[in-house]
């Protein structure tokens, strides 16, 4: 605060602002040599009020300061705001105010220094203002004395809590909870992990690390490899409920570790724990599904009638059935050699019947609305569908029906869905119309600081492509570079024409 005050210049224009100060209410000082009686009564009430009138009627800065310096027993705390206000009026009303005698300033300075220990905080602030206006140096005796008294009035800071000496694992846990983590997470974690010995890395610490990586989309190979190594080393001590949290970032960040024993270790854990925690078992398989590493033995177990019957009576039956439906889709599309049990048709539910939670939460940052408007003006409303869920339950951003010659067809005249499961039939009997899916790739669809799609996004695009849909990605960098709707329409036109699509003049 003092630096701000001392930066002010005692110019006429700046000082004229003091004319707008409201009338100052009297305030009392503590006991001092100036007198202990309140300003509003007692034998000295008259002289005190008389001094205030003299200050208000002073005709020059020198006269004002003399009244203060020559009447020390009559000065009260409220006289300083009065003097400050009058000084501003005097200096602001004269283009070139007369100089103030140095002896007068020195007397005032000594008066304030001698009595400032008994000032209240308000009087101290007023005196600091007065010192600035009169040009006292910031390193002079007056300003230093007032600043010291001001600091004495501040409430004492509580002593910092004693920090215990942290071991490696505790340091990592503290780093994971540090507010600085959001800005420089990798540096904190890598440093703490490097300082920790293997025996100090507890499951709780590694789960914290895995959750942070998954939550913040941090595809950091060193940390992910550390989690994979910990999983292999501590296999015998880990249950499936802990393992599901440790493998979560691998699937979400679309990262298959280099640790050679990673998959054999997970297969052994699944074989040992599959019947103990059904939801944890399915969660582990979901992460492996995103990595395209589904173990056949575990699939045999989760698709068995006994397992399905068991989970149907649990509180999380719906979410397990949704995950099993996705696993069944992965088996259908990606594992042609699988010959084990499958999820019965009556048990299947739509996988992702609506846009994902992250897309709904960030809809105001999405490019979907402006892309929809660009397609409407370019093609017409009848030639695309938005947010259409296609079997077995994948939500598409925009879907077009295209003839064999490349003409964009009205969606209402065509079945927008391709058959699922894909039919193994001769090319001549297949539906000649193609389905083109425009996929928005927003910034949050990628791992942070990288060009790798998140596991769930990569899985959706992979499955739509295997089902026969032609994908047209729209990366966020390209969408963000378009300035306005005309540029976006030109961008979409180039993208569609690059696929060989054409449309009539009524579409723009």
C-alpha positions in Angstrom: 0.0 0.0 0.0 2.8 2.4 0.9 4.4 1.9 -2.5 1.1 2.9 -4.2 0.9 6.0 -1.9 4.5 7.1 -2.5 4.1 6.7 -6.3 1.6 9.6 -6.3 2.8 13.0 -7.5 1.9 16.1 -5.5 0.6 17.8 -8.6 -2.3 20.3 -8.6 -4.4 18.0 -10.7 -3.8 15.0 -8.4 -4.3 16.9 -5.2 -7.6 18.5 -6.4 -9.2 15.0 -6.0 -9.0 15.6 -2.2 -11.6 18.2 -2.5 -14.1 15.4 -3.0 -13.4 13.8 0.4 -16.5 13.5 2.6 -16.7 15.3 5.9 -14.5 13.4 8.4 -16.0 12.1 11.6 -14.0 12.5 14.8 -12.2 9.4 16.0 -10.4 9.0 19.3 -6.7 8.3 19.9 -5.4 6.2 22.7 -3.9 7.8 25.8 -1.1 10.2 24.9 0.6 13.4 26.0 -1.9 15.2 23.8 -4.7 14.7 26.3 -6.9 11.7 27.2 -10.3 13.5 27.1 -12.7 12.7 24.3 -13.0 15.4 21.6 -16.7 16.0 22.1 -16.7 17.2 25.7 -14.8 18.2 28.8 -12.9 21.4 29.5 -10.8 21.1 26.3 -13.7 20.7 23.9 -13.8 24.3 23.0 -10.1 24.6 22.1 -10.1 21.4 20.2 -13.0 22.5 18.1 -11.4 25.9 17.7 -8.3 24.2 16.3 -10.4 22.4 13.7 -11.9 25.8 12.6 -8.4 27.2 12.4 -7.2 24.3 10.2 -10.3 24.6 7.9 -9.6 28.4 7.5 -5.9 28.2 7.0 -4.8 30.4 4.0 -1.6 28.6 3.1 0.1 25.3 3.6 2.7 26.9 6.0 -0.1 28.3 8.2 -1.8 25.0 8.2 1.3 23.1 9.4 2.1 25.8 12.0 -1.3 25.3 13.6 -0.6 21.6 13.9 3.0 22.0 15.1 2.3 24.8 17.7 -0.7 23.2 19.4 0.4 19.7 20.3 -1.9 19.4 23.4 -5.0 20.2 21.3 -4.3 17.9 18.3 -6.7 14.9 18.0 -6.8 12.1 15.5 -9.6 13.7 13.5 -7.5 16.8 12.9 -5.2 15.0 10.5 -8.0 14.2 8.0 -9.2 17.8 8.3 -5.6 19.1 7.7 -5.2 16.7 4.8 -8.4 17.8 3.1 -7.5 21.5 3.6 -4.0 21.0 2.3 -5.4 19.4 -0.8 -7.7 22.4 -1.3 -4.9 24.8 -0.9 -2.4 23.1 -3.2 -5.1 22.3 -5.8 -6.5 25.8 -6.0 -3.1 27.4 -6.8 -1.3 26.8 -10.1 2.0 27.3 -8.4 1.6 27.0 -4.6 4.2 28.8 -2.5 7.0 26.6 -1.1 6.6 25.3 2.5 9.4 26.2 4.9 11.7 23.2 5.6 11.7 24.0 9.3 7.9 23.7 9.5 8.0 20.3 7.8 10.7 19.2 10.1 8.6 20.2 13.2 5.6 18.4 11.9 7.7 15.3 11.1 9.1 15.2 14.7 5.6 15.8 16.1 4.1 12.8 14.3 7.1 10.5 14.9 7.0 11.3 18.6 3.3 10.5 19.0 2.6 7.9 16.3 3.0 4.9 18.8 -0.4 6.1 20.3 -2.1 6.5 16.9 -4.8 4.1 15.8 -4.6 2.5 12.4 -6.8 5.1 10.7 -4.6 8.0 11.9 -1.5 6.2 10.7 -3.0 5.8 7.2 -3.9 9.5 7.2 -0.4 10.5 8.2 1.0 8.4 5.4 -1.3 10.2 3.0 -0.1 13.6 4.4 3.6 12.5 4.1 3.1 11.6 0.4 1.4 15.0 -0.4 4.2 16.9 1.3 6.9 15.0 -0.6 8.6 13.3 2.3 11.0 10.6 1.0 9.9 7.0 1.2 13.1 6.1 3.1 12.9 9.1 5.4 12.4 9.0 9.2 8.7 10.0 9.1 7.6 7.4 6.5 9.7 4.7 8.0 8.2 5.3 11.5 4.6 5.3 10.2 5.2 2.2 8.1 6.7 0.4 11.1 3.7 1.4 13.2 1.3 0.2 10.5 3.0 -3.2 10.4 2.7 -3.4 14.2 -1.1 -3.0 13.8 -1.4 -5.9 11.4 -2.7 -9.2 12.9 0.2 -11.6 13.5 0.5 -14.4 10.9 0.1 -17.9 12.4 3.3 -19.9 12.3 3.5 -22.4 9.5 2.7 -26.0 10.5 5.7 -28.1 11.1 6.3 -30.2 8.0 7.4 -33.8 8.8 10.2 -35.3 6.9 8.5 -37.1 4.0 9.7 -40.3 2.6 9.6 -41.1 -1.1 6.0 -42.5 -1.3 4.7 -39.7 1.0 6.4 -37.1 -1.2 4.6 -38.5 -4.2 1.3 -38.5 -2.4 1.9 -34.8 -1.4 2.8 -34.0 -5.0 -0.4 -35.5 -6.3 -2.3 -33.2 -3.9 -0.3 -30.1 -4.7 -2.2 -27.2 -6.3 0.8 -26.7 -8.6 0.0 -30.1 -10.1 -2.5 -28.7 -12.7 0.2 -26.5 -14.2 3.3 -28.7 -14.1 2.1 -32.2 -13.2 4.6 -34.3 -15.0 7.6 -32.6 -13.4 6.2 -33.0 -9.9 5.3 -36.6 -10.4 8.4 -37.8 -12.3 10.7 -36.2 -9.7 8.8 -37.7 -6.8 8.5 -41.1 -8.4 12.3 -41.1 -9.1 13.0 -40.4 -5.4 10.8 -43.1 -4.1 12.0 -46.7 -3.5 9.8 -49.6 -4.8 8.9 -50.6 -1.3 7.6 -47.1 -0.5 5.1 -47.1 -3.4 1.9 -48.3 -1.8 -1.2 -49.3 -3.8 -2.9 -46.1 -2.5 -0.2 -43.9 -3.9 -0.2 -45.7 -7.3 -4.0 -45.5 -7.5 -3.8 -41.7 -6.9 -1.3 -41.5 -9.7 -3.4 -43.5 -12.0 -6.5 -41.5 -11.3 -4.7 -38.2 -11.9 -3.3 -39.3 -15.2 -6.7 -40.5 -16.4 -8.6 -37.5 -15.1 -6.2 -34.9 -16.7 -5.6 -36.9 -19.9 -1.9 -37.1 -19.2 -0.3 -39.6 -21.5 3.1 -39.7 -19.7 5.0 -42.8 -20.7 7.4 -42.8 -17.7 4.5 -42.7 -15.2 2.4 -45.3 -17.1 5.3 -47.7 -17.3 5.9 -47.2 -13.5 2.3 -48.2 -12.9 2.6 -51.2 -15.1 5.8 -52.3 -13.4 4.2 -51.9 -10.0 1.2 -54.0 -11.1 3.5 -56.8 -12.2 5.7 -56.7 -9.1 2.8 -56.5 -6.6 0.4 -58.9 -8.4 0.0 -61.2 -5.5 -1.0 -58.4 -3.1 -3.5 -56.7 -5.4 -7.2 -57.5 -5.7 -9.4 -56.7 -8.7 -10.9 -53.6 -7.1 -7.5 -52.0 -6.9 -6.4 -53.3 -10.3 -9.4 -51.8 -12.1 -8.2 -48.4 -10.9 -4.6 -49.0 -11.9 -5.5 -50.1 -15.5 -8.0 -47.3 -16.0 -5.4 -44.8 -17.5 -4.1 -47.3 -20.0 -7.4 -47.7 -21.7 -8.5 -44.1 -21.4 -5.1 -42.8 -22.7 -4.9 -45.5 -25.4 -1.5 -46.6 -24.1 -0.3 -50.2 -24.2 2.7 -50.5 -21.9 6.1 -52.0 -22.9 6.1 -54.1 -19.8 6.1 -57.7 -21.2 4.4 -59.2 -18.2 1.6 -56.7 -18.2 -1.0 -58.7 -20.1 -0.1 -62.1 -18.6 -0.3 -60.5 -15.1 -3.8 -59.2 -15.8 -5.0 -62.5 -17.2 -3.9 -64.2 -14.0 -5.6 -61.6 -11.8 -8.8 -61.9 -13.9 -8.7 -65.7 -13.6 -8.2 -65.4 -9.8 -10.7 -62.6 -9.0 -13.4 -62.8 -11.7 -16.0 -64.3 -9.5 -15.2 -62.1 -6.5 -16.0 -58.6 -7.9 -18.1 -58.7 -11.1 -18.1 -55.0 -11.7 -14.3 -54.7 -11.2 -13.8 -57.6 -13.6 -15.9 -55.9 -16.3 -14.1 -52.6 -15.8 -10.8 -54.2 -16.3 -12.0 -55.8 -19.5 -13.3 -52.4 -20.7 -9.9 -51.0 -20.4 -8.4 -53.9 -22.2 -11.1 -53.6 -24.9 -9.9 -50.1 -25.7 -6.4 -51.5 -26.1 -7.6 -54.3 -28.3 -6.2 -56.9 -25.9 -9.2 -59.0 -24.8 -8.2 -62.3 -23.2 -10.4 -65.2 -24.4 -10.5 -66.9 -21.1 -12.0 -63.9 -19.3 -14.5 -63.4 -22.1 -15.7 -67.0 -21.6 -16.3 -66.3 -18.0 -18.2 -63.0 -18.3 -20.4 -64.3 -21.1 -21.2 -67.5 -19.2 -24.9 -67.8 -18.1 -23.9 -68.1 -14.4 -22.0 -64.7 -14.5 -24.8 -63.0 -16.4 -27.4 -64.3 -14.0 -25.4 -63.3 -11.0 -24.9 -59.7 -12.1 -28.5 -59.3 -13.2 -29.6 -59.2 -9.5 -27.0 -56.6 -8.5 -27.5 -52.8 -8.1 -25.1 -52.1 -11.0 -26.8 -54.5 -13.4 -27.6 -51.9 -16.0 -24.0 -50.6 -16.3 -22.6 -54.1 -16.4 -25.0 -55.1 -19.2 -24.0 -52.0 -21.1 -20.3 -52.9 -20.7 -21.0 -56.5 -21.7 -22.9 -55.2 -24.8 -19.8 -53.3 -25.8 -17.6 -56.3 -25.2 -19.9 -58.4 -27.3 -19.6 -55.8 -30.1 -15.8 -55.9 -29.8 -15.9 -59.7 -30.1 -18.2 -59.4 -33.2 -16.1 -56.9 -35.0 -12.5 -57.5 -33.8 -12.2 -61.1 -32.8 -13.3 -63.3 -35.7 -11.5 -66.3 -34.2 -13.5 -66.3 -30.9 -15.7 -69.4 -30.6 -16.9 -69.0 -27.0 -20.2 -67.9 -25.5 -21.7 -64.5 -26.4 -24.1 -62.1 -24.7 -27.7 -63.2 -25.5 -29.6 -60.9 -27.7 -32.3 -60.2 -25.0 -29.6 -59.1 -22.6 -28.1 -56.5 -25.0 -28.7 -52.8 -24.5 -27.5 -49.7 -26.4 -23.9 -49.0 -25.6 -23.8 -45.2 -25.9 -27.4 -44.1 -26.6 -26.6 -40.4 -26.3 -23.5 -38.1 -26.5 -20.9 -38.8 -23.9 -20.9 -36.9 -20.6 -17.8 -34.8 -21.5 -19.5 -33.6 -24.7 -22.7 -32.6 -22.8 -20.7 -30.8 -20.2 -18.7 -28.9 -22.7 -21.4 -28.3 -25.3 -20.9 -24.5 -25.2 -17.3 -25.0 -26.3 -18.1 -27.5 -29.0 -18.1 -26.7 -32.8 -21.2 -28.9 -33.3 -23.7 -26.1 -33.6 -21.7 -24.1 -36.2 -21.0 -27.2 -38.2 -24.7 -28.1 -38.2 -25.5 -24.6 -39.5 -22.8 -24.9 -42.1 -24.2 -28.3 -43.3 -27.8 -26.8 -43.3 -26.8 -24.0 -45.6 -24.5 -26.2 -47.7 -26.6 -29.3 -48.1 -30.1 -28.5 -46.8 -31.8 -29.8 -43.7 -33.0 -33.0 -45.3 -29.6 -34.3 -46.3 -28.0 -35.0 -42.9 -28.9 -36.2 -39.5 -27.4 -35.0 -36.2 -26.8 -37.0 -33.1 -28.2 -40.2 -34.6 -27.5 -43.4 -32.6 -26.8 -46.3 -34.9 -26.8 -50.0 -33.9 -25.5 -51.3 -31.6 -25.6 -48.0 -29.8 -23.0 -45.6 -31.1 -24.0 -41.9 -31.3 -22.8 -40.2 -34.5 -22.2 -36.4 -34.8 -23.5 -36.1 -38.4 -24.6 -38.8 -40.8 -25.1 -38.5 -44.6 -26.5 -41.0 -47.0 -24.6 -41.1 -50.3 -25.5 -42.9 -53.5 -23.0 -45.1 -55.4 -22.4 -42.1 -57.8 -21.5 -39.8 -54.9 -24.8 -37.8 -54.7 -25.9 -36.8 -51.2 -29.4 -38.2 -50.7 -32.2 -37.0 -48.5 -31.9 -39.0 -45.3 -35.7 -39.5 -45.0 -35.7 -41.6 -48.3 -33.0 -44.0 -47.0 -32.5 -46.3 -44.1 -29.7 -44.4 -42.3 -28.6 -47.5 -40.4 -26.2 -50.2 -41.8 -27.1 -53.7 -40.7 -25.6 -55.0 -37.5 -24.0 -57.5 -37.3 -22.5 -56.8 -40.7 -23.8 -59.2 -43.3 -21.5 -61.5 -45.1 -23.2 -61.2 -48.5 -22.2 -60.7 -52.1 -21.5 -57.1 -53.1 -24.4 -57.2 -55.6 -27.0 -57.7 -52.9 -25.8 -55.0 -50.6 -27.4 -51.6 -50.1 -25.7 -49.4 -52.8 -26.0 -46.3 -50.6 -23.0 -45.4 -48.5 -23.2 -43.8 -45.0 -20.7 -41.0 -44.3 -20.2 -40.1 -40.7 -18.7 -36.7 -39.9 -16.7 -37.1 -36.6 -16.0 -33.9 -34.6 -12.6 -34.3 -32.9 -12.7 -31.6 -30.2 -9.7 -30.6 -28.1 -10.9 -32.7 -25.2 -11.2 -35.8 -27.3 -7.4 -36.1 -27.3 -4.8 -36.8 -24.7 -3.3 -33.6 -23.3 -0.3 -32.3 -25.2 -0.5 -35.0 -27.8 -2.2 -36.2 -31.0 -3.5 -39.5 -29.6 -7.3 -39.9 -29.4 -8.7 -41.0 -26.1 -9.4 -44.7 -25.9 -13.2 -44.4 -25.9 -13.1 -42.1 -29.0 -10.7 -44.4 -30.9 -12.9 -47.4 -30.0 -16.0 -45.7 -31.4 -14.3 -44.7 -34.6 -12.8 -48.1 -35.0 -16.1 -49.9 -34.6 -18.0 -47.6 -36.9 -15.4 -48.1 -39.6 -15.6 -51.9 -39.1 -19.4 -51.7 -39.4 -19.0 -50.1 -42.9 -19.5 -46.4 -42.1 -17.2 -44.0 -44.0 -15.6 -41.7 -41.5 -14.8 -38.0 -42.2 -12.8 -36.6 -39.2 -13.1 -32.8 -38.5 -10.1 -32.0 -36.2 -10.5 -29.1 -33.8 -7.4 -27.3 -35.2 -9.0 -27.0 -38.6 -12.3 -25.9 -37.2 -10.8 -23.3 -34.9 -8.9 -21.8 -37.9 -12.2 -21.0 -39.7 -13.2 -17.4 -39.3 -17.0 -17.2 -39.5 -19.6 -19.2 -41.3 -18.6 -18.4 -44.9 -15.1 -19.9 -44.2 -16.6 -22.9 -42.5 -18.9 -23.6 -45.4 -15.9 -23.4 -47.8 -14.0 -25.8 -45.5 -16.9 -28.3 -45.3 -17.3 -28.1 -49.1 -13.7 -29.0 -49.7 -13.9 -31.9 -47.2 -17.0 -33.4 -48.8 -15.7 -32.9 -52.3 -12.5 -34.6 -51.4 -14.6 -37.7 -50.8 -16.2 -37.4 -54.2 -19.6 -36.2 -52.9 -21.8 -33.9 -54.8 -25.2 -32.2 -54.1 -27.7 -30.1 -56.0 -27.8 -26.3 -56.3 -30.6 -26.1 -53.7 -28.1 -27.1 -51.1 -25.9 -24.0 -51.6 
